[in-house]
Amino acid sequence: MYAHPFSLLLAIGALLVSSTLLGCNETQIPEDFELSLGEGGGVTGRWTVHRVANNGDVFLRGQGSDPKDELVGTLSETHMNELWQALRDSALMTEAPNETGNMTRMLRVTANGQDYDARWPMQVGGDPSTIEQLYMTCTGILQEANSKN
Protein backbone atom coordinates (compact mmCIF):
# COMPACT_ATOMS: atom_id res chain seq x y z
CA MET A 1 0.00 0.00 0.00
CA TYR A 2 1.23 3.51 -0.81
CA ALA A 3 1.68 5.87 2.19
CA HIS A 4 1.13 9.55 1.67
CA PRO A 5 4.40 11.52 2.21
CA PHE A 6 2.70 13.79 4.74
CA SER A 7 1.65 10.77 6.84
CA LEU A 8 5.21 9.52 6.78
CA LEU A 9 6.50 12.91 7.94
CA LEU A 10 3.95 12.94 10.78
CA ALA A 11 5.05 9.48 11.92
CA ILE A 12 8.73 10.49 11.88
CA GLY A 13 7.90 13.71 13.76
CA ALA A 14 5.97 11.78 16.41
CA LEU A 15 8.91 9.41 16.91
CA LEU A 16 11.33 12.33 17.30
CA VAL A 17 9.09 14.10 19.83
CA SER A 18 8.56 10.95 21.92
CA SER A 19 12.28 10.14 21.99
CA THR A 20 13.03 13.71 23.09
CA LEU A 21 10.47 13.52 25.90
CA LEU A 22 11.80 10.16 27.06
CA GLY A 23 15.28 11.68 27.23
CA CYS A 24 13.99 14.32 29.66
CA ASN A 25 12.83 11.62 32.03
CA GLU A 26 16.05 9.65 31.82
CA THR A 27 16.69 6.78 34.16
CA GLN A 28 20.48 6.87 33.81
CA ILE A 29 22.26 9.07 36.34
CA PRO A 30 23.65 12.14 34.56
CA GLU A 31 27.43 12.48 34.41
CA ASP A 32 27.26 15.85 36.18
CA PHE A 33 24.93 14.61 38.96
CA GLU A 34 25.63 15.90 42.45
CA LEU A 35 23.39 16.13 45.50
CA SER A 36 23.89 18.20 48.63
CA LEU A 37 21.45 17.86 51.50
CA GLY A 38 21.48 19.06 55.04
CA GLU A 39 20.03 21.10 57.84
CA GLY A 40 21.12 23.85 60.12
CA GLY A 41 20.67 27.32 61.47
CA GLY A 42 19.28 28.01 64.88
CA VAL A 43 21.22 29.74 67.65
CA THR A 44 24.59 28.26 66.66
CA GLY A 45 24.18 28.73 62.92
CA ARG A 46 25.87 25.36 62.34
CA TRP A 47 24.95 23.22 59.38
CA THR A 48 25.33 19.50 58.74
CA VAL A 49 25.58 18.93 54.99
CA HIS A 50 26.27 15.75 53.06
CA ARG A 51 27.33 15.82 49.42
CA VAL A 52 26.89 12.87 47.07
CA ALA A 53 29.11 12.88 43.98
CA ASN A 54 28.13 11.21 40.71
CA ASN A 55 30.42 8.24 41.46
CA GLY A 56 28.59 7.52 44.74
CA ASP A 57 31.15 9.04 47.10
CA VAL A 58 29.48 10.66 50.13
CA PHE A 59 31.18 13.58 51.83
CA LEU A 60 30.44 15.39 55.08
CA ARG A 61 31.01 19.12 54.73
CA GLY A 62 33.36 20.48 57.35
CA GLN A 63 32.62 23.32 59.76
CA GLY A 64 34.67 26.26 60.95
CA SER A 65 37.04 28.65 59.25
CA ASP A 66 38.59 26.03 56.95
CA PRO A 67 35.76 23.71 55.91
CA LYS A 68 36.89 20.62 54.04
CA ASP A 69 34.75 17.79 52.76
CA GLU A 70 35.49 14.47 54.47
CA LEU A 71 34.79 11.24 52.59
CA VAL A 72 32.44 9.24 54.83
CA GLY A 73 31.33 6.47 52.49
CA THR A 74 30.38 5.36 49.00
CA LEU A 75 26.91 4.46 47.76
CA SER A 76 26.39 1.29 45.75
CA GLU A 77 25.04 1.50 42.22
CA THR A 78 21.68 0.31 43.57
CA HIS A 79 21.54 3.09 46.16
CA MET A 80 22.63 5.68 43.59
CA ASN A 81 19.83 4.55 41.27
CA GLU A 82 17.29 4.73 44.13
CA LEU A 83 18.49 8.23 44.98
CA TRP A 84 18.34 9.46 41.38
CA GLN A 85 14.90 7.91 40.86
CA ALA A 86 13.51 9.60 43.99
CA LEU A 87 14.88 12.98 42.88
CA ARG A 88 13.86 12.56 39.25
CA ASP A 89 10.31 11.53 40.17
CA SER A 90 9.88 14.40 42.63
CA ALA A 91 8.62 17.90 41.95
CA LEU A 92 11.98 19.34 43.06
CA MET A 93 13.03 19.91 39.47
CA THR A 94 9.98 22.11 38.84
CA GLU A 95 8.68 23.36 42.21
CA ALA A 96 11.59 23.97 44.56
CA PRO A 97 10.59 25.95 47.68
CA ASN A 98 12.83 28.79 48.79
CA GLU A 99 11.97 29.62 52.40
CA THR A 100 14.01 29.67 55.57
CA GLY A 101 13.19 29.30 59.23
CA ASN A 102 14.99 29.12 62.53
CA MET A 103 16.13 25.63 61.53
CA THR A 104 16.26 25.13 57.76
CA ARG A 105 16.67 22.11 55.54
CA MET A 106 18.11 22.15 52.04
CA LEU A 107 18.44 20.01 48.94
CA ARG A 108 20.62 21.05 46.02
CA VAL A 109 20.81 18.93 42.88
CA THR A 110 22.96 19.38 39.81
CA ALA A 111 21.89 17.31 36.81
CA ASN A 112 22.09 17.74 33.05
CA GLY A 113 23.69 21.16 33.32
CA GLN A 114 20.97 22.52 35.62
CA ASP A 115 21.01 23.39 39.32
CA TYR A 116 17.95 22.89 41.51
CA ASP A 117 18.01 24.40 44.98
CA ALA A 118 15.34 24.02 47.67
CA ARG A 119 15.26 25.46 51.19
CA TRP A 120 12.43 25.19 53.68
CA PRO A 121 11.83 25.46 57.44
CA MET A 122 12.43 22.18 59.24
CA GLN A 123 9.07 20.57 59.87
CA VAL A 124 8.27 19.28 63.35
CA GLY A 125 5.20 17.12 63.75
CA GLY A 126 2.19 16.72 61.49
CA ASP A 127 2.12 15.14 58.07
CA PRO A 128 5.39 15.76 56.22
CA SER A 129 5.23 18.06 53.21
CA THR A 130 6.22 16.73 49.79
CA ILE A 131 9.71 18.25 50.02
CA GLU A 132 10.10 16.91 53.56
CA GLN A 133 9.16 13.42 52.31
CA LEU A 134 11.79 13.70 49.57
CA TYR A 135 14.40 14.79 52.13
CA MET A 136 13.51 11.83 54.38
CA THR A 137 13.72 9.45 51.41
CA CYS A 138 17.18 10.75 50.47
CA THR A 139 18.53 10.67 54.03
CA GLY A 140 17.00 7.21 54.48
CA ILE A 141 18.92 5.93 51.43
CA LEU A 142 22.15 7.43 52.82
CA GLN A 143 21.53 5.87 56.24
CA GLU A 144 20.69 2.46 54.75
CA ALA A 145 23.83 2.51 52.62
CA ASN A 146 25.91 3.58 55.63
CA SER A 147 24.55 0.72 57.74
CA LYS A 148 25.67 -1.79 55.07
CA ASN A 149 29.24 -0.46 54.89
N, C-alpha and C positions, 0 to 999 in steps of 0.2 A: 504494500500500500504506500502511496506517495504522501509524505508529510509536508505540510505547508511550511515554508521557511520561517515564517513568523512564529509558528508553534514551536519550532526547533529552537529559535532564539529565546522564547519564553522559558522553555525547559532548561536551557543552559543557564539563563539568568537566575532561575529558582535554585539550581544547584549551587551557583556561586554565592548567593545570599545565604543559604542554609549552612554552607561550609564556613562562611565568615562568622555567622552567629554562634556556631559550635565552637569556633576558636576563642570567642569571648568567654565561654564558660568552660575553659580548659580544665582538664583533670590533672595534667602534669604540672608539677611545681615549677614556676618560672625560675630562670637562672638568676634573676636579680632579687628573688624573694628574701625578705628579712622581716622579722616580727620583733617588736619590743613591747613588753607589757609590764605594768607595775602599778604601784600605789604609793601615796605619800602625802605630805603636807602636814597639817596640824601644827601644834606648838613648836615642834622641833624642826619642821620643814624638811625632814629626811624622806628620801624616796628609796624604795626597793624596786629595782627594774631588772628584768631578765631580757636578754636579747637572743633570738634564735636565728642563726645564719642559715643560708640556703643548703649547706652541707649537713645540717642537723646539730652543729655545735651550739651549746647553750652557755651563755655567759651571764655572770652576775655583775652588774655595773657597780663600780666602786663608789665610795663616798669620800667626802673631804676635799682638800685643796688640790689633790692630784689623783682624780678618779681614773682607775684603770679597770678594764673588763677582765674578770677572772673566769677562765673556762671551768664550768662546774659539771659538765656532762655532754653527752651526745645522744640525740634522738635517733631511733631506728628509722628505717625507711617507712615502716608501717605507721609509726607515730607521726612522722613528717607528713605522710599522706592524710592521716586523720586531721591534723592541724590545718593543713591547706584546705581540705574539704570543708571543715567548719567555718573557716574564714571566707572561702569562696561562696558558700551557700548562705552566708549571713547578709544583712543589709548594710554592713559596715562600709562596703565599697560605694554605696549610694547615699546612705543616711547616717553619716557619722556625727554624733552629738559633740558639741564643743562648749561644755559648761564646767565650772570648777566649784568646789565646796571646801569645807574645812579639811576633809580628807578626800582626795581625788584619785580616781583610777584612770589609767590610760592604756590604749592600744594603738600602736603605730605599725602599719604594714606597708612595705614596699613590694610591688609586684608589677611586672610588665611596664616598667618605666613610670609608674604612678605611685604617689605616696598618699596613704589614707591615714588620717590622724583623728582619734576620738578621745575625748576627755569628759568625765562625768563625775558628779559627787558619789562617793562610796555609799552604797545602799545598805541600810541596816534594817532588817525585818521586812515583812510583807513579801509579796510575790516579786521575784526578781524581774527587772526590766529586760528587754531583748538584749541590750548591750551587756548587761550584767550576766545574763545567761551565757553569752558568747565568751566573756572573760572567764567565767567559771569553767566552761568547757576547755578553753585553752590552758588554764592553770591546772586543770585536772589531768590533761594529757601530759603536761610537764611533770606533774607529781607521779603519775603512773610510770612514766619512763624512768624517772629517778629511782623509784622503788625497785625497778628491775635491774638497775646497774650495780 
